[in-house]
Amino acid sequence: MAAGIQHSPQVNAGTAKFKLQSDGLLFSGSAAEKAQPHFNSPAAQPDDLVKFGLIPELIGRLPVVTVLDPLDEDALVRVLTEPKNSLVRQYKELLHLDNAELVFTDAALHAIARKTVERKSGARGLRSVVEDLLIPIMYDIPSDATITKVTIDEDTVNGGEPHVEHGIMRPRYKNIAMKQ
């Protein structure tokens, strides 16, 4: 049972009643850069949020209100590469399942970050830019067992083709799974 929700013992016609107690619930909220009002001071006040359109009942549940600055290109590159489950690591592992290596050049990472800054989509927009680059490749790799390495560079991010290296036929994912 989730924290803050109590199950009522009353069950009528296959439905159960639940009572929500908000004293144990935690949540956070943020607005996208396009939707943020422009505040003159670095500390947003509850009145600013009312003017923005949030209802007072919700504002009273926000213990800390702050204004966030948009991420710059270097910060977005760090988001792409540094976390344990970063996008770059996820896609490298995904291609590794098909015994293919994925390489991003530093220039490509910065180009991806620049494209995200231009779209004003922040860190969440990184995934859509990377997916636009890699979806065609992810369809090609399972159907071509000779692809061993894919390199994404700045030219690829700006509309060029990825650099694909071919080698000897690699074992497919299904073959590896059967051997284990």
C-alpha positions in Angstrom: 0.0 0.0 0.0 1.4 3.4 -0.9 2.4 5.8 1.9 -0.3 8.3 2.8 -3.2 6.1 1.5 -5.2 4.1 4.0 -7.5 1.3 2.9 -11.0 1.5 4.3 -12.5 -1.8 5.5 -15.8 -0.9 3.7 -16.2 -2.8 0.4 -19.4 -2.3 -1.5 -20.2 -4.0 -4.8 -16.6 -4.8 -5.6 -15.3 -1.3 -4.9 -13.1 -0.3 -2.0 -12.9 3.1 -0.4 -9.6 4.9 0.1 -8.8 7.9 2.2 -5.9 10.1 1.2 -3.8 11.5 4.0 -1.4 14.1 2.6 0.7 14.6 5.7 3.0 11.7 4.6 3.1 12.4 0.9 6.1 14.1 -0.7 6.1 15.5 -4.2 8.1 18.1 -6.2 7.0 20.3 -9.1 8.9 22.2 -11.7 7.9 24.1 -14.8 9.5 23.9 -18.2 11.5 26.9 -19.3 8.9 28.0 -21.8 6.2 28.1 -19.1 8.2 29.8 -16.4 7.3 33.3 -15.5 10.1 35.8 -15.4 10.8 36.8 -11.9 12.8 39.8 -11.0 14.2 38.3 -7.8 15.9 34.9 -7.4 13.4 33.9 -4.7 9.9 33.2 -6.0 7.0 34.1 -3.6 3.7 32.2 -3.3 1.9 35.2 -4.8 4.0 34.8 -8.0 2.7 31.3 -8.3 -0.9 32.4 -7.9 -0.3 35.0 -10.7 1.2 32.1 -12.8 -2.1 30.2 -12.4 -1.5 27.6 -9.6 -4.3 27.2 -7.1 -3.6 28.2 -3.5 -4.4 24.7 -2.2 -1.4 23.4 -4.2 0.9 26.2 -3.4 0.4 25.6 0.3 1.7 22.1 -0.1 5.0 23.3 -1.7 7.4 23.7 1.2 10.2 25.2 -0.9 9.8 27.4 -4.0 12.8 28.3 -6.0 13.6 29.5 -9.5 15.8 27.2 -11.6 18.3 28.5 -14.2 18.3 26.6 -17.5 21.2 24.2 -18.1 24.0 25.3 -20.3 25.8 23.1 -22.9 28.5 21.8 -20.6 25.9 20.9 -17.9 23.9 19.0 -20.5 27.0 17.1 -21.7 27.6 16.1 -18.1 24.0 14.9 -17.9 24.6 12.8 -21.0 27.8 11.1 -19.7 28.3 11.2 -15.9 25.3 9.5 -14.2 25.5 5.8 -13.6 22.5 5.3 -15.9 23.3 8.1 -18.4 21.8 8.1 -21.9 25.1 7.4 -23.5 25.7 4.3 -21.2 22.2 3.1 -21.8 22.5 3.2 -25.6 26.0 1.7 -25.5 24.7 -1.2 -23.5 21.7 -1.6 -25.8 24.0 -2.0 -28.8 26.3 -4.2 -26.8 23.4 -6.7 -26.5 23.8 -7.1 -30.3 27.6 -7.3 -30.0 28.1 -3.9 -31.6 30.1 -1.0 -30.1 28.7 2.5 -29.9 31.0 5.5 -29.7 30.1 9.2 -29.3 32.8 11.7 -30.0 33.2 14.8 -27.7 32.1 17.0 -30.5 29.0 14.9 -31.0 28.1 15.2 -27.3 28.4 19.0 -27.5 26.4 19.1 -30.7 23.6 17.1 -29.0 23.7 19.5 -26.1 23.6 22.5 -28.4 20.6 21.1 -30.3 18.8 20.6 -26.9 19.6 24.2 -25.9 18.2 25.5 -29.2 15.0 23.5 -28.6 14.8 24.9 -25.0 13.9 21.4 -23.8 16.5 21.0 -21.1 17.8 17.7 -19.8 14.6 15.9 -20.7 15.0 16.9 -24.3 18.4 15.0 -24.6 16.6 11.7 -25.0 14.6 12.8 -28.0 17.7 14.2 -29.8 19.7 11.0 -29.1 16.7 8.8 -30.2 16.4 10.7 -33.5 20.1 9.8 -34.1 20.0 6.2 -33.1 16.6 4.7 -34.0 17.6 4.0 -37.7 20.9 2.4 -36.4 19.0 0.3 -33.9 16.9 -1.1 -36.8 19.9 -1.7 -39.0 22.1 -3.6 -36.5 19.9 -6.6 -35.9 19.4 -7.1 -39.6 23.1 -6.7 -40.5 25.3 -9.1 -38.5 28.5 -7.6 -39.9 28.1 -4.2 -38.2 30.7 -4.1 -35.4 31.0 -0.4 -34.5 29.0 2.7 -34.9 30.5 6.1 -34.3 28.4 9.2 -33.8 30.2 12.5 -34.5 29.2 16.1 -34.9 28.4 15.7 -38.6 26.0 12.8 -37.7 24.2 15.0 -35.2 23.9 17.8 -37.8 22.1 15.5 -40.3 24.9 13.3 -41.7 25.2 9.6 -41.7 26.7 7.7 -38.7 30.1 6.0 -39.3 29.5 2.3 -39.4 32.3 -0.2 -39.4 31.7 -3.7 -40.7 33.7 -6.8 -39.7 33.2 -10.5 -39.4 29.7 -11.7 -38.6 29.1 -11.3 -34.9 27.0 -13.7 -32.9 23.5 -12.4 -32.4 21.9 -11.7 -29.1 19.7 -14.7 -29.2 22.7 -17.0 -29.8 24.4 -15.5 -26.8 21.4 -16.0 -24.6 21.1 -19.7 -25.6 24.7 -20.4 -24.6 24.3 -19.0 -21.1 
